[in-house]
Amino acid sequence: MAKRTLGVATWEYRDKDKKRRRAYFGDEIDVSAAEIRRGDAAGVWAEPERRSGRAPAKSAADADATTAAGAADDADILAGLDGSESSDESDEDGGETADAGADAADDQPTESATEPVSEDAAQEGPLERPKNSAPVAAWVEYAVSHGMDRADAEASSRADLIKADLP
C-alpha cells in the first residue's frame, strides 16, 4: 500500500480490509493501487509541493518579472479611473491631440437627454410586485404606483407595505 495526501475536501476510499473510510483535505492515507488509479482519475491527490505544506519555491527572476508586470497593470488600471485616457493620446510636448476636441463634443448632452421627464411618463403603468425580501424603497415605489400616497408609503414599514391591500 502506498501513502497519498488528499488534495480535496473529502474522499471516500476502501482500506486494505476493504472497509469504507473517509479522508479529509491534507490527510495522508494508505491506499491500494486500485484506489490510487481511482484517485488519479478523479484528481484528488495533492501535488508534491502541497504535500509538504509549503508553496513551490520561485526564483528571484520569476518574482521580479511578476512584480514588474503587476505594477504595469496597476498603472494602466489607475490611469483610467480618473476619467482621463492614457498618456498615449497627448503629444510629446504635453499638448492634446486633434482627437481631444472631437471627444469633448461627444460628451455634450443631446436635446432629448436634457428634456424634463415627468414621473407619470417614467412609469407608464403599475410596477410588478417585488419579492418579499426586496428593499423598502422598492416596496414604496410599488405602493405609489398602485395609488398609495408617497408620504404614507414612506412612513410604512416593509411588513405593512407587503400586507397592504394593493392589486
Buried (B, 14 or more C-beta within 10 A) or exposed (E): EEEBBBBBEEBEBBBEEEEEBEBEBEBEBEBBEEBBEBBEEEEBBBEEEBBEEEEEEEEEEEEEEEEEEEEEEEEEEEEEEEEEBEEEEBEEEEEEEEEEEEEEEEEEEEEEEEEEEEEEEEEEEEBEBBEEEBEBEBBBBBBBBBEBEEEBBBEBEBEEBBEBEBE
